[in-house]
Amino acid sequence: MKSFSSEIEAKHVVEVNWSDRWQVYQRLQELDIPCWCETNQPLTVQIDNAYTAIQVWSVLRQFTASRQILIWALEGCW
């Protein structure tokens, strides 16, 4: 019998522009999200729960969304 958990425990390779990879890595480190960024290797992030997944999504969005999308999101917060 398989047991299921609401917690996610996995390391994920994050597809991000190579020029943005280091900045994404630094931001994830600031948020205490376990991640690895080795020379000539993709960024790998450990996502243990939904909260971490949302934080990773938010950081990636800052680097992948167009300026207009980010403006619309900010205006939507006001």
mmCIF file of the N, C-alpha and C atoms, coordinates in Angstrom:
data_MODEL
# 
_entry.id   MODEL 
# 
loop_
_atom_site.group_PDB 
_atom_site.id 
_atom_site.type_symbol 
_atom_site.label_atom_id 
_atom_site.label_alt_id 
_atom_site.label_comp_id 
_atom_site.label_asym_id 
_atom_site.label_entity_id 
_atom_site.label_seq_id 
_atom_site.pdbx_PDB_ins_code 
_atom_site.Cartn_x 
_atom_site.Cartn_y 
_atom_site.Cartn_z 
_atom_site.occupancy 
_atom_site.B_iso_or_equiv 
_atom_site.pdbx_formal_charge 
_atom_site.auth_seq_id 
_atom_site.auth_comp_id 
_atom_site.auth_asym_id 
_atom_site.auth_atom_id 
_atom_site.pdbx_PDB_model_num 
ATOM 1   N N  . MET A 1 1  ? 0.844  -1.170 0.000   1.00 0.00 ? 1  MET A N  1 
ATOM 2   C CA . MET A 1 1  ? 0.000  0.000  0.000   1.00 0.00 ? 1  MET A CA 1 
ATOM 3   C C  . MET A 1 1  ? 0.892  1.235  0.000   1.00 0.00 ? 1  MET A C  1 
ATOM 4   N N  . LYS A 1 2  ? 0.573  2.159  -0.873  1.00 0.00 ? 2  LYS A N  1 
ATOM 5   C CA . LYS A 1 2  ? 1.350  3.393  -0.961  1.00 0.00 ? 2  LYS A CA 1 
ATOM 6   C C  . LYS A 1 2  ? 0.810  4.425  0.015   1.00 0.00 ? 2  LYS A C  1 
ATOM 7   N N  . SER A 1 3  ? 1.724  5.178  0.624   1.00 0.00 ? 3  SER A N  1 
ATOM 8   C CA . SER A 1 3  ? 1.273  6.258  1.494   1.00 0.00 ? 3  SER A CA 1 
ATOM 9   C C  . SER A 1 3  ? 1.449  7.579  0.753   1.00 0.00 ? 3  SER A C  1 
ATOM 10  N N  . PHE A 1 4  ? 0.522  8.445  0.920   1.00 0.00 ? 4  PHE A N  1 
ATOM 11  C CA . PHE A 1 4  ? 0.558  9.740  0.255   1.00 0.00 ? 4  PHE A CA 1 
ATOM 12  C C  . PHE A 1 4  ? 0.708  10.834 1.298   1.00 0.00 ? 4  PHE A C  1 
ATOM 13  N N  . SER A 1 5  ? 1.407  11.872 0.918   1.00 0.00 ? 5  SER A N  1 
ATOM 14  C CA . SER A 1 5  ? 1.650  12.986 1.836   1.00 0.00 ? 5  SER A CA 1 
ATOM 15  C C  . SER A 1 5  ? 1.329  14.289 1.123   1.00 0.00 ? 5  SER A C  1 
ATOM 16  N N  . SER A 1 6  ? 0.888  15.280 1.870   1.00 0.00 ? 6  SER A N  1 
ATOM 17  C CA . SER A 1 6  ? 0.624  16.585 1.279   1.00 0.00 ? 6  SER A CA 1 
ATOM 18  C C  . SER A 1 6  ? 1.923  17.350 1.046   1.00 0.00 ? 6  SER A C  1 
ATOM 19  N N  . GLU A 1 7  ? 2.996  16.860 1.643   1.00 0.00 ? 7  GLU A N  1 
ATOM 20  C CA . GLU A 1 7  ? 4.298  17.503 1.479   1.00 0.00 ? 7  GLU A CA 1 
ATOM 21  C C  . GLU A 1 7  ? 4.954  17.014 0.189   1.00 0.00 ? 7  GLU A C  1 
ATOM 22  N N  . ILE A 1 8  ? 5.616  17.911 -0.490  1.00 0.00 ? 8  ILE A N  1 
ATOM 23  C CA . ILE A 1 8  ? 6.351  17.591 -1.699  1.00 0.00 ? 8  ILE A CA 1 
ATOM 24  C C  . ILE A 1 8  ? 7.820  17.560 -1.323  1.00 0.00 ? 8  ILE A C  1 
ATOM 25  N N  . GLU A 1 9  ? 8.510  16.520 -1.690  1.00 0.00 ? 9  GLU A N  1 
ATOM 26  C CA . GLU A 1 9  ? 9.937  16.458 -1.401  1.00 0.00 ? 9  GLU A CA 1 
ATOM 27  C C  . GLU A 1 9  ? 10.658 16.094 -2.679  1.00 0.00 ? 9  GLU A C  1 
ATOM 28  N N  . ALA A 1 10 ? 11.175 17.105 -3.366  1.00 0.00 ? 10 ALA A N  1 
ATOM 29  C CA . ALA A 1 10 ? 11.857 16.817 -4.616  1.00 0.00 ? 10 ALA A CA 1 
ATOM 30  C C  . ALA A 1 10 ? 12.792 17.951 -4.986  1.00 0.00 ? 10 ALA A C  1 
ATOM 31  N N  . LYS A 1 11 ? 13.816 17.578 -5.729  1.00 0.00 ? 11 LYS A N  1 
ATOM 32  C CA . LYS A 1 11 ? 14.708 18.564 -6.305  1.00 0.00 ? 11 LYS A CA 1 
ATOM 33  C C  . LYS A 1 11 ? 14.282 18.753 -7.751  1.00 0.00 ? 11 LYS A C  1 
ATOM 34  N N  . HIS A 1 12 ? 14.157 19.991 -8.160  1.00 0.00 ? 12 HIS A N  1 
ATOM 35  C CA . HIS A 1 12 ? 13.686 20.303 -9.500  1.00 0.00 ? 12 HIS A CA 1 
ATOM 36  C C  . HIS A 1 12 ? 14.711 21.146 -10.234 1.00 0.00 ? 12 HIS A C  1 
ATOM 37  N N  . VAL A 1 13 ? 14.933 20.816 -11.488 1.00 0.00 ? 13 VAL A N  1 
ATOM 38  C CA . VAL A 1 13 ? 15.760 21.662 -12.340 1.00 0.00 ? 13 VAL A CA 1 
ATOM 39  C C  . VAL A 1 13 ? 14.869 22.792 -12.809 1.00 0.00 ? 13 VAL A C  1 
ATOM 40  N N  . VAL A 1 14 ? 15.325 24.011 -12.608 1.00 0.00 ? 14 VAL A N  1 
ATOM 41  C CA . VAL A 1 14 ? 14.549 25.188 -12.954 1.00 0.00 ? 14 VAL A CA 1 
ATOM 42  C C  . VAL A 1 14 ? 15.069 25.752 -14.264 1.00 0.00 ? 14 VAL A C  1 
ATOM 43  N N  . GLU A 1 15 ? 14.176 25.874 -15.227 1.00 0.00 ? 15 GLU A N  1 
ATOM 44  C CA . GLU A 1 15 ? 14.570 26.432 -16.508 1.00 0.00 ? 15 GLU A CA 1 
ATOM 45  C C  . GLU A 1 15 ? 14.469 27.944 -16.430 1.00 0.00 ? 15 GLU A C  1 
ATOM 46  N N  . VAL A 1 16 ? 15.612 28.573 -16.446 1.00 0.00 ? 16 VAL A N  1 
ATOM 47  C CA . VAL A 1 16 ? 15.686 30.025 -16.384 1.00 0.00 ? 16 VAL A CA 1 
ATOM 48  C C  . VAL A 1 16 ? 16.806 30.458 -17.321 1.00 0.00 ? 16 VAL A C  1 
ATOM 49  N N  . ASN A 1 17 ? 16.655 31.609 -17.911 1.00 0.00 ? 17 ASN A N  1 
ATOM 50  C CA . ASN A 1 17 ? 17.672 32.141 -18.810 1.00 0.00 ? 17 ASN A CA 1 
ATOM 51  C C  . ASN A 1 17 ? 19.032 32.102 -18.114 1.00 0.00 ? 17 ASN A C  1 
ATOM 52  N N  . TRP A 1 18 ? 20.046 31.646 -18.834 1.00 0.00 ? 18 TRP A N  1 
ATOM 53  C CA . TRP A 1 18 ? 21.372 31.509 -18.232 1.00 0.00 ? 18 TRP A CA 1 
ATOM 54  C C  . TRP A 1 18 ? 21.890 32.834 -17.697 1.00 0.00 ? 18 TRP A C  1 
ATOM 55  N N  . SER A 1 19 ? 21.516 33.940 -18.339 1.00 0.00 ? 19 SER A N  1 
ATOM 56  C CA . SER A 1 19 ? 21.985 35.248 -17.869 1.00 0.00 ? 19 SER A CA 1 
ATOM 57  C C  . SER A 1 19 ? 21.316 35.667 -16.565 1.00 0.00 ? 19 SER A C  1 
ATOM 58  N N  . ASP A 1 20 ? 20.148 35.109 -16.252 1.00 0.00 ? 20 ASP A N  1 
ATOM 59  C CA . ASP A 1 20 ? 19.418 35.431 -15.023 1.00 0.00 ? 20 ASP A CA 1 
ATOM 60  C C  . ASP A 1 20 ? 19.643 34.398 -13.920 1.00 0.00 ? 20 ASP A C  1 
ATOM 61  N N  . ARG A 1 21 ? 20.257 33.288 -14.274 1.00 0.00 ? 21 ARG A N  1 
ATOM 62  C CA . ARG A 1 21 ? 20.383 32.156 -13.350 1.00 0.00 ? 21 ARG A CA 1 
ATOM 63  C C  . ARG A 1 21 ? 21.022 32.544 -12.021 1.00 0.00 ? 21 ARG A C  1 
ATOM 64  N N  . TRP A 1 22 ? 22.099 33.298 -12.057 1.00 0.00 ? 22 TRP A N  1 
ATOM 65  C CA . TRP A 1 22 ? 22.806 33.652 -10.823 1.00 0.00 ? 22 TRP A CA 1 
ATOM 66  C C  . TRP A 1 22 ? 21.946 34.555 -9.934  1.00 0.00 ? 22 TRP A C  1 
ATOM 67  N N  . GLN A 1 23 ? 21.224 35.498 -10.538 1.00 0.00 ? 23 GLN A N  1 
ATOM 68  C CA . GLN A 1 23 ? 20.363 36.385 -9.748  1.00 0.00 ? 23 GLN A CA 1 
ATOM 69  C C  . GLN A 1 23 ? 19.215 35.609 -9.106  1.00 0.00 ? 23 GLN A C  1 
ATOM 70  N N  . VAL A 1 24 ? 18.637 34.668 -9.841  1.00 0.00 ? 24 VAL A N  1 
ATOM 71  C CA . VAL A 1 24 ? 17.572 33.834 -9.283  1.00 0.00 ? 24 VAL A CA 1 
ATOM 72  C C  . VAL A 1 24 ? 18.135 33.013 -8.127  1.00 0.00 ? 24 VAL A C  1 
ATOM 73  N N  . TYR A 1 25 ? 19.292 32.429 -8.325  1.00 0.00 ? 25 TYR A N  1 
ATOM 74  C CA . TYR A 1 25 ? 19.953 31.649 -7.281  1.00 0.00 ? 25 TYR A CA 1 
ATOM 75  C C  . TYR A 1 25 ? 20.163 32.495 -6.024  1.00 0.00 ? 25 TYR A C  1 
ATOM 76  N N  . GLN A 1 26 ? 20.680 33.700 -6.192  1.00 0.00 ? 26 GLN A N  1 
ATOM 77  C CA . GLN A 1 26 ? 20.948 34.583 -5.046  1.00 0.00 ? 26 GLN A CA 1 
ATOM 78  C C  . GLN A 1 26 ? 19.662 34.898 -4.290  1.00 0.00 ? 26 GLN A C  1 
ATOM 79  N N  . ARG A 1 27 ? 18.581 35.183 -5.022  1.00 0.00 ? 27 ARG A N  1 
ATOM 80  C CA . ARG A 1 27 ? 17.308 35.517 -4.378  1.00 0.00 ? 27 ARG A CA 1 
ATOM 81  C C  . ARG A 1 27 ? 16.745 34.322 -3.614  1.00 0.00 ? 27 ARG A C  1 
ATOM 82  N N  . LEU A 1 28 ? 16.839 33.143 -4.200  1.00 0.00 ? 28 LEU A N  1 
ATOM 83  C CA . LEU A 1 28 ? 16.365 31.946 -3.509  1.00 0.00 ? 28 LEU A CA 1 
ATOM 84  C C  . LEU A 1 28 ? 17.181 31.691 -2.246  1.00 0.00 ? 28 LEU A C  1 
ATOM 85  N N  . GLN A 1 29 ? 18.483 31.948 -2.309  1.00 0.00 ? 29 GLN A N  1 
ATOM 86  C CA . GLN A 1 29 ? 19.339 31.815 -1.130  1.00 0.00 ? 29 GLN A CA 1 
ATOM 87  C C  . GLN A 1 29 ? 18.891 32.794 -0.039  1.00 0.00 ? 29 GLN A C  1 
ATOM 88  N N  . GLU A 1 30 ? 18.565 34.032 -0.435  1.00 0.00 ? 30 GLU A N  1 
ATOM 89  C CA . GLU A 1 30 ? 18.092 35.025 0.532   1.00 0.00 ? 30 GLU A CA 1 
ATOM 90  C C  . GLU A 1 30 ? 16.815 34.565 1.225   1.00 0.00 ? 30 GLU A C  1 
ATOM 91  N N  . LEU A 1 31 ? 15.992 33.804 0.508   1.00 0.00 ? 31 LEU A N  1 
ATOM 92  C CA . LEU A 1 31 ? 14.735 33.293 1.062   1.00 0.00 ? 31 LEU A CA 1 
ATOM 93  C C  . LEU A 1 31 ? 14.929 31.961 1.798   1.00 0.00 ? 31 LEU A C  1 
ATOM 94  N N  . ASP A 1 32 ? 16.179 31.533 1.947   1.00 0.00 ? 32 ASP A N  1 
ATOM 95  C CA . ASP A 1 32 ? 16.521 30.264 2.605   1.00 0.00 ? 32 ASP A CA 1 
ATOM 96  C C  . ASP A 1 32 ? 15.889 29.055 1.924   1.00 0.00 ? 32 ASP A C  1 
ATOM 97  N N  . ILE A 1 33 ? 15.803 29.111 0.602   1.00 0.00 ? 33 ILE A N  1 
ATOM 98  C CA . ILE A 1 33 ? 15.313 27.985 -0.185  1.00 0.00 ? 33 ILE A CA 1 
ATOM 99  C C  . ILE A 1 33 ? 16.535 27.221 -0.688  1.00 0.00 ? 33 ILE A C  1 
ATOM 100 N N  . PRO A 1 34 ? 16.652 25.942 -0.342  1.00 0.00 ? 34 PRO A N  1 
ATOM 101 C CA . PRO A 1 34 ? 17.816 25.167 -0.783  1.00 0.00 ? 34 PRO A CA 1 
ATOM 102 C C  . PRO A 1 34 ? 17.889 25.104 -2.309  1.00 0.00 ? 34 PRO A C  1 
ATOM 103 N N  . CYS A 1 35 ? 19.029 25.508 -2.849  1.00 0.00 ? 35 CYS A N  1 
ATOM 104 C CA . CYS A 1 35 ? 19.221 25.470 -4.284  1.00 0.00 ? 35 CYS A CA 1 
ATOM 105 C C  . CYS A 1 35 ? 20.705 25.353 -4.605  1.00 0.00 ? 35 CYS A C  1 
ATOM 106 N N  . TRP A 1 36 ? 20.980 24.875 -5.815  1.00 0.00 ? 36 TRP A N  1 
ATOM 107 C CA . TRP A 1 36 ? 22.347 24.652 -6.258  1.00 0.00 ? 36 TRP A CA 1 
ATOM 108 C C  . TRP A 1 36 ? 22.510 25.216 -7.654  1.00 0.00 ? 36 TRP A C  1 
ATOM 109 N N  . CYS A 1 37 ? 23.634 25.879 -7.875  1.00 0.00 ? 37 CYS A N  1 
ATOM 110 C CA . CYS A 1 37 ? 23.901 26.501 -9.163  1.00 0.00 ? 37 CYS A CA 1 
ATOM 111 C C  . CYS A 1 37 ? 25.392 26.330 -9.452  1.00 0.00 ? 37 CYS A C  1 
ATOM 112 N N  . GLU A 1 38 ? 25.729 25.233 -10.099 1.00 0.00 ? 38 GLU A N  1 
ATOM 113 C CA . GLU A 1 38 ? 27.123 24.951 -10.387 1.00 0.00 ? 38 GLU A CA 1 
ATOM 114 C C  . GLU A 1 38 ? 27.476 25.451 -11.792 1.00 0.00 ? 38 GLU A C  1 
ATOM 115 N N  . THR A 1 39 ? 28.749 25.635 -12.038 1.00 0.00 ? 39 THR A N  1 
ATOM 116 C CA . THR A 1 39 ? 29.226 26.134 -13.322 1.00 0.00 ? 39 THR A CA 1 
ATOM 117 C C  . THR A 1 39 ? 28.740 25.243 -14.462 1.00 0.00 ? 39 THR A C  1 
ATOM 118 N N  . ASN A 1 40 ? 28.154 25.891 -15.461 1.00 0.00 ? 40 ASN A N  1 
ATOM 119 C CA . ASN A 1 40 ? 27.653 25.212 -16.663 1.00 0.00 ? 40 ASN A CA 1 
ATOM 120 C C  . ASN A 1 40 ? 26.604 24.141 -16.380 1.00 0.00 ? 40 ASN A C  1 
ATOM 121 N N  . GLN A 1 41 ? 25.899 24.282 -15.277 1.00 0.00 ? 41 GLN A N  1 
ATOM 122 C CA . GLN A 1 41 ? 24.830 23.361 -14.916 1.00 0.00 ? 41 GLN A CA 1 
ATOM 123 C C  . GLN A 1 41 ? 23.557 24.164 -14.667 1.00 0.00 ? 41 GLN A C  1 
ATOM 124 N N  . PRO A 1 42 ? 22.402 23.548 -14.877 1.00 0.00 ? 42 PRO A N  1 
ATOM 125 C CA . PRO A 1 42 ? 21.153 24.278 -14.607 1.00 0.00 ? 42 PRO A CA 1 
ATOM 126 C C  . PRO A 1 42 ? 20.950 24.496 -13.112 1.00 0.00 ? 42 PRO A C  1 
ATOM 127 N N  . LEU A 1 43 ? 20.109 25.433 -12.797 1.00 0.00 ? 43 LEU A N  1 
ATOM 128 C CA . LEU A 1 43 ? 19.744 25.722 -11.413 1.00 0.00 ? 43 LEU A CA 1 
ATOM 129 C C  . LEU A 1 43 ? 18.835 24.605 -10.910 1.00 0.00 ? 43 LEU A C  1 
ATOM 130 N N  . THR A 1 44 ? 19.149 24.080 -9.738  1.00 0.00 ? 44 THR A N  1 
ATOM 131 C CA . THR A 1 44 ? 18.342 23.036 -9.116  1.00 0.00 ? 44 THR A CA 1 
ATOM 132 C C  . THR A 1 44 ? 17.812 23.569 -7.787  1.00 0.00 ? 44 THR A C  1 
ATOM 133 N N  . VAL A 1 45 ? 16.522 23.354 -7.554  1.00 0.00 ? 45 VAL A N  1 
ATOM 134 C CA . VAL A 1 45 ? 15.868 23.878 -6.355  1.00 0.00 ? 45 VAL A CA 1 
ATOM 135 C C  . VAL A 1 45 ? 15.173 22.729 -5.633  1.00 0.00 ? 45 VAL A C  1 
ATOM 136 N N  . GLN A 1 46 ? 15.281 22.717 -4.310  1.00 0.00 ? 46 GLN A N  1 
ATOM 137 C CA . GLN A 1 46 ? 14.566 21.738 -3.500  1.00 0.00 ? 46 GLN A CA 1 
ATOM 138 C C  . GLN A 1 46 ? 13.253 22.364 -3.055  1.00 0.00 ? 46 GLN A C  1 
ATOM 139 N N  . ILE A 1 47 ? 12.164 21.732 -3.438  1.00 0.00 ? 47 ILE A N  1 
ATOM 140 C CA . ILE A 1 47 ? 10.837 22.226 -3.084  1.00 0.00 ? 47 ILE A CA 1 
ATOM 141 C C  . ILE A 1 47 ? 10.201 21.196 -2.154  1.00 0.00 ? 47 ILE A C  1 
ATOM 142 N N  . ASP A 1 48 ? 10.033 21.577 -0.885  1.00 0.00 ? 48 ASP A N  1 
ATOM 143 C CA . ASP A 1 48 ? 9.534  20.662 0.134   1.00 0.00 ? 48 ASP A CA 1 
ATOM 144 C C  . ASP A 1 48 ? 8.057  20.834 0.454   1.00 0.00 ? 48 ASP A C  1 
ATOM 145 N N  . ASN A 1 49 ? 7.468  21.953 0.035   1.00 0.00 ? 49 ASN A N  1 
ATOM 146 C CA . ASN A 1 49 ? 6.067  22.195 0.374   1.00 0.00 ? 49 ASN A CA 1 
ATOM 147 C C  . ASN A 1 49 ? 5.473  23.239 -0.572  1.00 0.00 ? 49 ASN A C  1 
ATOM 148 N N  . ALA A 1 50 ? 4.187  23.457 -0.463  1.00 0.00 ? 50 ALA A N  1 
ATOM 149 C CA . ALA A 1 50 ? 3.494  24.392 -1.350  1.00 0.00 ? 50 ALA A CA 1 
ATOM 150 C C  . ALA A 1 50 ? 3.984  25.826 -1.147  1.00 0.00 ? 50 ALA A C  1 
ATOM 151 N N  . TYR A 1 51 ? 4.297  26.188 0.081   1.00 0.00 ? 51 TYR A N  1 
ATOM 152 C CA . TYR A 1 51 ? 4.784  27.538 0.374   1.00 0.00 ? 51 TYR A CA 1 
ATOM 153 C C  . TYR A 1 51 ? 6.073  27.823 -0.395  1.00 0.00 ? 51 TYR A C  1 
ATOM 154 N N  . THR A 1 52 ? 6.994  26.876 -0.370  1.00 0.00 ? 52 THR A N  1 
ATOM 155 C CA . THR A 1 52 ? 8.250  27.034 -1.101  1.00 0.00 ? 52 THR A CA 1 
ATOM 156 C C  . THR A 1 52 ? 7.990  27.091 -2.599  1.00 0.00 ? 52 THR A C  1 
ATOM 157 N N  . ALA A 1 53 ? 7.067  26.266 -3.089  1.00 0.00 ? 53 ALA A N  1 
ATOM 158 C CA . ALA A 1 53 ? 6.741  26.266 -4.518  1.00 0.00 ? 53 ALA A CA 1 
ATOM 159 C C  . ALA A 1 53 ? 6.230  27.636 -4.954  1.00 0.00 ? 53 ALA A C  1 
ATOM 160 N N  . ILE A 1 54 ? 5.404  28.262 -4.140  1.00 0.00 ? 54 ILE A N  1 
ATOM 161 C CA . ILE A 1 54 ? 4.880  29.584 -4.467  1.00 0.00 ? 54 ILE A CA 1 
ATOM 162 C C  . ILE A 1 54 ? 5.987  30.626 -4.452  1.00 0.00 ? 54 ILE A C  1 
ATOM 163 N N  . GLN A 1 55 ? 6.900  30.537 -3.500  1.00 0.00 ? 55 GLN A N  1 
ATOM 164 C CA . GLN A 1 55 ? 8.019  31.472 -3.456  1.00 0.00 ? 55 GLN A CA 1 
ATOM 165 C C  . GLN A 1 55 ? 8.902  31.330 -4.691  1.00 0.00 ? 55 GLN A C  1 
ATOM 166 N N  . VAL A 1 56 ? 9.184  30.097 -5.084  1.00 0.00 ? 56 VAL A N  1 
ATOM 167 C CA . VAL A 1 56 ? 10.000 29.863 -6.279  1.00 0.00 ? 56 VAL A CA 1 
ATOM 168 C C  . VAL A 1 56 ? 9.286  30.420 -7.505  1.00 0.00 ? 56 VAL A C  1 
ATOM 169 N N  . TRP A 1 57 ? 7.989  30.159 -7.622  1.00 0.00 ? 57 TRP A N  1 
ATOM 170 C CA . TRP A 1 57 ? 7.202  30.682 -8.741  1.00 0.00 ? 57 TRP A CA 1 
ATOM 171 C C  . TRP A 1 57 ? 7.283  32.205 -8.788  1.00 0.00 ? 57 TRP A C  1 
ATOM 172 N N  . SER A 1 58 ? 7.157  32.841 -7.637  1.00 0.00 ? 58 SER A N  1 
ATOM 173 C CA . SER A 1 58 ? 7.192  34.298 -7.575  1.00 0.00 ? 58 SER A CA 1 
ATOM 174 C C  . SER A 1 58 ? 8.547  34.852 -8.011  1.00 0.00 ? 58 SER A C  1 
ATOM 175 N N  . VAL A 1 59 ? 9.618  34.235 -7.546  1.00 0.00 ? 59 VAL A N  1 
ATOM 176 C CA . VAL A 1 59 ? 10.961 34.691 -7.926  1.00 0.00 ? 59 VAL A CA 1 
ATOM 177 C C  . VAL A 1 59 ? 11.162 34.511 -9.428  1.00 0.00 ? 59 VAL A C  1 
ATOM 178 N N  . LEU A 1 60 ? 10.767 33.352 -9.949  1.00 0.00 ? 60 LEU A N  1 
ATOM 179 C CA . LEU A 1 60 ? 10.936 33.104 -11.381 1.00 0.00 ? 60 LEU A CA 1 
ATOM 180 C C  . LEU A 1 60 ? 10.109 34.072 -12.219 1.00 0.00 ? 60 LEU A C  1 
ATOM 181 N N  . ARG A 1 61 ? 8.938  34.391 -11.733 1.00 0.00 ? 61 ARG A N  1 
ATOM 182 C CA . ARG A 1 61 ? 8.063  35.318 -12.461 1.00 0.00 ? 61 ARG A CA 1 
ATOM 183 C C  . ARG A 1 61 ? 8.721  36.689 -12.615 1.00 0.00 ? 61 ARG A C  1 
ATOM 184 N N  . GLN A 1 62 ? 9.436  37.125 -11.598 1.00 0.00 ? 62 GLN A N  1 
ATOM 185 C CA . GLN A 1 62 ? 10.115 38.418 -11.668 1.00 0.00 ? 62 GLN A CA 1 
ATOM 186 C C  . GLN A 1 62 ? 11.105 38.473 -12.825 1.00 0.00 ? 62 GLN A C  1 
ATOM 187 N N  . PHE A 1 63 ? 11.674 37.320 -13.170 1.00 0.00 ? 63 PHE A N  1 
ATOM 188 C CA . PHE A 1 63 ? 12.701 37.274 -14.209 1.00 0.00 ? 63 PHE A CA 1 
ATOM 189 C C  . PHE A 1 63 ? 12.172 36.832 -15.571 1.00 0.00 ? 63 PHE A C  1 
ATOM 190 N N  . THR A 1 64 ? 10.993 36.219 -15.602 1.00 0.00 ? 64 THR A N  1 
ATOM 191 C CA . THR A 1 64 ? 10.501 35.680 -16.867 1.00 0.00 ? 64 THR A CA 1 
ATOM 192 C C  . THR A 1 64 ? 9.319  36.443 -17.437 1.00 0.00 ? 64 THR A C  1 
ATOM 193 N N  . ALA A 1 65 ? 8.571  37.138 -16.605 1.00 0.00 ? 65 ALA A N  1 
ATOM 194 C CA . ALA A 1 65 ? 7.402  37.869 -17.086 1.00 0.00 ? 65 ALA A CA 1 
ATOM 195 C C  . ALA A 1 65 ? 7.829  39.159 -17.782 1.00 0.00 ? 65 ALA A C  1 
ATOM 196 N N  . SER A 1 66 ? 7.032  39.559 -18.731 1.00 0.00 ? 66 SER A N  1 
ATOM 197 C CA . SER A 1 66 ? 7.329  40.816 -19.431 1.00 0.00 ? 66 SER A CA 1 
ATOM 198 C C  . SER A 1 66 ? 7.099  41.994 -18.482 1.00 0.00 ? 66 SER A C  1 
ATOM 199 N N  . ARG A 1 67 ? 7.677  43.090 -18.823 1.00 0.00 ? 67 ARG A N  1 
ATOM 200 C CA . ARG A 1 67 ? 7.515  44.304 -18.019 1.00 0.00 ? 67 ARG A CA 1 
ATOM 201 C C  . ARG A 1 67 ? 6.039  44.657 -17.881 1.00 0.00 ? 67 ARG A C  1 
ATOM 202 N N  . GLN A 1 68 ? 5.285  44.547 -18.971 1.00 0.00 ? 68 GLN A N  1 
ATOM 203 C CA . GLN A 1 68 ? 3.866  44.898 -18.940 1.00 0.00 ? 68 GLN A CA 1 
ATOM 204 C C  . GLN A 1 68 ? 3.087  43.988 -17.993 1.00 0.00 ? 68 GLN A C  1 
ATOM 205 N N  . ILE A 1 69 ? 3.373  42.722 -18.005 1.00 0.00 ? 69 ILE A N  1 
ATOM 206 C CA . ILE A 1 69 ? 2.697  41.780 -17.093 1.00 0.00 ? 69 ILE A CA 1 
ATOM 207 C C  . ILE A 1 69 ? 2.996  42.151 -15.643 1.00 0.00 ? 69 ILE A C  1 
ATOM 208 N N  . LEU A 1 70 ? 4.246  42.485 -15.356 1.00 0.00 ? 70 LEU A N  1 
ATOM 209 C CA . LEU A 1 70 ? 4.614  42.881 -13.994 1.00 0.00 ? 70 LEU A CA 1 
ATOM 210 C C  . LEU A 1 70 ? 3.913  44.178 -13.582 1.00 0.00 ? 70 LEU A C  1 
ATOM 211 N N  . ILE A 1 71 ? 3.782  45.104 -14.509 1.00 0.00 ? 71 ILE A N  1 
ATOM 212 C CA . ILE A 1 71 ? 3.064  46.362 -14.226 1.00 0.00 ? 71 ILE A CA 1 
ATOM 213 C C  . ILE A 1 71 ? 1.599  46.064 -13.917 1.00 0.00 ? 71 ILE A C  1 
ATOM 214 N N  . TRP A 1 72 ? 0.970  45.237 -14.729 1.00 0.00 ? 72 TRP A N  1 
ATOM 215 C CA . TRP A 1 72 ? -0.441 44.883 -14.502 1.00 0.00 ? 72 TRP A CA 1 
ATOM 216 C C  . TRP A 1 72 ? -0.603 44.196 -13.148 1.00 0.00 ? 72 TRP A C  1 
ATOM 217 N N  . ALA A 1 73 ? 0.319  43.322 -12.780 1.00 0.00 ? 73 ALA A N  1 
ATOM 218 C CA . ALA A 1 73 ? 0.240  42.640 -11.484 1.00 0.00 ? 73 ALA A CA 1 
ATOM 219 C C  . ALA A 1 73 ? 0.365  43.643 -10.344 1.00 0.00 ? 73 ALA A C  1 
ATOM 220 N N  . LEU A 1 74 ? 1.288  44.576 -10.483 1.00 0.00 ? 74 LEU A N  1 
ATOM 221 C CA . LEU A 1 74 ? 1.467  45.591 -9.443  1.00 0.00 ? 74 LEU A CA 1 
ATOM 222 C C  . LEU A 1 74 ? 0.244  46.484 -9.337  1.00 0.00 ? 74 LEU A C  1 
ATOM 223 N N  . GLU A 1 75 ? -0.309 46.903 -10.464 1.00 0.00 ? 75 GLU A N  1 
ATOM 224 C CA . GLU A 1 75 ? -1.522 47.724 -10.445 1.00 0.00 ? 75 GLU A CA 1 
ATOM 225 C C  . GLU A 1 75 ? -2.688 46.977 -9.826  1.00 0.00 ? 75 GLU A C  1 
ATOM 226 N N  . GLY A 1 76 ? -2.744 45.669 -10.038 1.00 0.00 ? 76 GLY A N  1 
ATOM 227 C CA . GLY A 1 76 ? -3.811 44.848 -9.459  1.00 0.00 ? 76 GLY A CA 1 
ATOM 228 C C  . GLY A 1 76 ? -3.735 44.772 -7.946  1.00 0.00 ? 76 GLY A C  1 
ATOM 229 N N  . CYS A 1 77 ? -2.554 45.010 -7.392  1.00 0.00 ? 77 CYS A N  1 
ATOM 230 C CA . CYS A 1 77 ? -2.375 44.984 -5.937  1.00 0.00 ? 77 CYS A CA 1 
ATOM 231 C C  . CYS A 1 77 ? -2.855 46.262 -5.267  1.00 0.00 ? 77 CYS A C  1 
ATOM 232 N N  . TRP A 1 78 ? -3.002 47.316 -6.038  1.00 0.00 ? 78 TRP A N  1 
ATOM 233 C CA . TRP A 1 78 ? -3.385 48.607 -5.452  1.00 0.00 ? 78 TRP A CA 1 
ATOM 234 C C  . TRP A 1 78 ? -4.837 48.700 -5.279  1.00 0.00 ? 78 TRP A C  1 
# 
